């Protein structure tokens, strides 16, 4: 059992008002639900008090190490800024974890999770404490995954899923984004957020990224003829594009896979471009000249501006999931999202919304001119075989 608490939320309520606070709790809950579904599908998630959330794990997911890594990812997700009108709100979370004992009932287990949470609040650090079955509260080692990642590629543990993308006015899949999954032998399936955070800490980003790109292209090249119009999006990192040989290596990888350049989109995050706009512009122009399409991913999380966008030769702008979900928030939230979409359209870009979870969000995004969307409303990431079946159904 994980008991997650948001620190000093009362001060945020005092500063921004209860209406903003209530809306923010809903957005926190959505982040928790998405991450838990990614890391531990089928787990129970509940809000049990004003600013406390509970996650109940069973089976393999209930192991102490797996629970701790989920807690770490939840704390990181809540720590990412939330937008509220003209403001960015930053929150801190703490987590207590209780391992089940044979004589536990729900009340006893929740009480022990509360004890672990109290320890986490007092101890500082990463904000996680675990109360093991023998009642010992301990801090968890954060280094194991970094060591395991070095072996994961050789062991074939890094796999690919494809998240479908749809036109806002159609139920027919138009493209997919390739996403990584780590099938860890001890912790079970781990999502891309945990995988790349580990790779960044261990300086293993380049080989991991190359493996994911090559595997996505290999699987997509084997799709049946019925999927011949389907576009594939692959992600490249800031570390990738900093390499002098990046473009030649990428094109060699694409051509050797047999997947057509004309159906490939390269997605680059804002943070991978912002440091040198001139170099980024030259790279993107060269990629497009070679027949690839280019998208900015996670737009809305960095330091974007109209001047920044107008200097980059792009085909697509992908709105970050948090920004896309804001369209169903306050009037000020909708104005911001509307402005981003209209800005992109005025520059001749197609707009893709990530993380769409409700019909209301989709309807509002469609009204504002969004072209495509992806998210749990229609489909999570699925295997290549399941994608073929879904497309042909």
DASUL-V842777 format. One record per backbone hydrogen bond with DSSP energy under -1.0 kcal/mol. NH is the residue of the N-H (numbers start at 0). CO is the residue of the C=O. E is the energy in kcal/mol with one decimal. If there is no record, write none. Layout:
# DASUL-V842777
nh | co | e
NH | CO | E
NH | CO | E
This chain:
# DASUL-V842777
nh | co | e
1 | 54 | -2.9
2 | 95 | -3.1
3 | 52 | -3.3
4 | 93 | -2.7
5 | 50 | -1.9
6 | 91 | -3.2
11 | 7 | -1.1
12 | 8 | -2.4
13 | 9 | -2.2
14 | 10 | -2.0
15 | 11 | -2.6
16 | 12 | -2.4
20 | 16 | -2.0
21 | 17 | -3.1
22 | 18 | -2.1
23 | 19 | -2.4
24 | 20 | -2.0
25 | 21 | -1.5
26 | 22 | -1.7
27 | 23 | -2.5
28 | 24 | -2.4
29 | 25 | -1.8
30 | 26 | -2.0
31 | 27 | -2.4
32 | 28 | -2.7
33 | 29 | -2.5
34 | 30 | -2.2
35 | 31 | -2.7
36 | 32 | -2.4
37 | 33 | -1.6
38 | 34 | -2.6
39 | 35 | -3.2
42 | 39 | -1.9
43 | 55 | -2.0
45 | 53 | -2.4
47 | 51 | -1.7
48 | 51 | -1.4
52 | 3 | -2.8
53 | 45 | -3.5
54 | 1 | -2.3
55 | 43 | -2.5
61 | 58 | -1.6
62 | 59 | -1.6
66 | 62 | -2.8
67 | 63 | -1.9
68 | 64 | -2.2
69 | 65 | -2.0
70 | 66 | -2.4
71 | 67 | -2.4
72 | 68 | -1.9
73 | 69 | -2.4
74 | 70 | -2.4
75 | 71 | -2.0
76 | 72 | -2.5
77 | 73 | -2.4
78 | 74 | -1.6
81 | 88 | -2.7
83 | 86 | -2.9
86 | 83 | -2.0
88 | 81 | -3.7
93 | 4 | -2.3
94 | 126 | -2.9
95 | 2 | -2.5
96 | 128 | -2.4
97 | 0 | -2.5
98 | 130 | -2.5
103 | 100 | -1.7
108 | 104 | -2.4
109 | 105 | -2.5
110 | 106 | -2.1
111 | 107 | -2.1
112 | 108 | -2.2
113 | 109 | -2.1
114 | 110 | -1.7
115 | 111 | -2.2
116 | 112 | -2.3
117 | 113 | -2.2
118 | 114 | -2.0
119 | 115 | -2.2
120 | 116 | -2.3
121 | 117 | -1.6
122 | 118 | -2.1
123 | 119 | -1.1
126 | 123 | -1.4
128 | 94 | -1.8
129 | 137 | -1.7
130 | 96 | -4.2
131 | 135 | -2.0
134 | 131 | -2.3
137 | 129 | -1.9
146 | 142 | -1.4
147 | 143 | -2.4
148 | 144 | -2.4
150 | 147 | -1.3
151 | 147 | -1.0
154 | 150 | -1.8
155 | 152 | -1.2
156 | 151 | -2.6
158 | 180 | -3.3
160 | 178 | -2.7
161 | 381 | -3.5
162 | 176 | -2.6
164 | 174 | -3.1
165 | 372 | -2.8
167 | 370 | -2.2
169 | 166 | -1.7
173 | 164 | -2.7
174 | 164 | -1.3
175 | 230 | -1.9
176 | 162 | -2.0
177 | 232 | -2.7
178 | 160 | -3.2
180 | 158 | -2.2
181 | 189 | -2.8
182 | 156 | -3.2
183 | 181 | -1.5
183 | 187 | -1.7
187 | 183 | -1.7
189 | 181 | -2.5
194 | 190 | -2.2
195 | 191 | -2.9
196 | 192 | -1.8
197 | 193 | -2.0
198 | 194 | -2.2
199 | 195 | -2.4
200 | 196 | -1.9
201 | 197 | -2.0
203 | 198 | -2.8
207 | 203 | -1.5
208 | 204 | -2.9
209 | 205 | -2.4
210 | 206 | -2.0
211 | 207 | -2.3
212 | 208 | -2.5
213 | 209 | -2.4
214 | 210 | -2.5
215 | 211 | -2.4
216 | 212 | -2.2
217 | 213 | -2.4
218 | 214 | -2.4
219 | 215 | -2.4
220 | 216 | -2.3
222 | 219 | -1.5
226 | 223 | -2.0
227 | 224 | -2.1
229 | 226 | -1.8
230 | 173 | -1.8
231 | 262 | -2.7
232 | 175 | -2.3
233 | 264 | -2.4
235 | 266 | -2.6
240 | 236 | -2.0
241 | 237 | -1.0
242 | 239 | -1.9
245 | 242 | -1.9
248 | 244 | -2.4
249 | 245 | -2.6
250 | 246 | -2.6
251 | 247 | -2.0
252 | 248 | -2.2
253 | 249 | -2.6
254 | 250 | -2.6
255 | 251 | -2.3
256 | 252 | -1.3
257 | 253 | -1.1
262 | 259 | -1.3
263 | 260 | -1.8
264 | 231 | -2.9
265 | 292 | -2.7
266 | 233 | -3.0
267 | 294 | -2.5
271 | 268 | -1.2
272 | 269 | -2.1
273 | 269 | -2.1
275 | 272 | -1.1
279 | 275 | -2.4
280 | 276 | -2.8
281 | 277 | -2.0
282 | 278 | -2.2
283 | 279 | -2.7
284 | 280 | -2.3
285 | 281 | -1.9
286 | 282 | -2.3
287 | 283 | -2.3
288 | 284 | -2.0
289 | 285 | -1.2
290 | 287 | -1.7
291 | 286 | -1.9
292 | 263 | -2.5
294 | 265 | -2.7
295 | 315 | -1.6
296 | 267 | -2.2
298 | 317 | -2.8
300 | 297 | -1.4
308 | 304 | -2.3
309 | 305 | -2.5
311 | 308 | -1.7
314 | 293 | -2.5
315 | 293 | -2.0
316 | 349 | -2.5
317 | 295 | -2.8
318 | 351 | -2.8
319 | 298 | -2.8
323 | 319 | -2.7
324 | 320 | -2.4
326 | 323 | -1.1
327 | 324 | -1.4
328 | 325 | -2.6
333 | 329 | -2.1
334 | 330 | -1.9
335 | 331 | -1.8
336 | 332 | -2.2
337 | 333 | -2.9
338 | 334 | -2.3
339 | 335 | -2.0
340 | 336 | -2.4
341 | 337 | -2.7
342 | 338 | -2.2
343 | 339 | -2.3
344 | 340 | -2.6
345 | 341 | -2.2
347 | 344 | -1.8
348 | 343 | -2.3
349 | 314 | -2.5
351 | 316 | -2.5
352 | 371 | -2.3
353 | 318 | -2.0
355 | 373 | -2.3
361 | 357 | -2.0
362 | 358 | -2.8
363 | 359 | -2.4
364 | 360 | -2.6
365 | 361 | -2.6
366 | 362 | -2.2
367 | 363 | -1.5
368 | 365 | -1.3
369 | 364 | -2.4
370 | 350 | -1.6
371 | 350 | -2.3
372 | 165 | -2.3
373 | 352 | -2.1
376 | 355 | -2.3
377 | 374 | -1.5
378 | 374 | -2.5
381 | 161 | -2.0
386 | 382 | -2.2
387 | 383 | -2.2
388 | 384 | -2.1
389 | 385 | -2.7
390 | 386 | -2.7
391 | 387 | -2.1
392 | 388 | -1.0
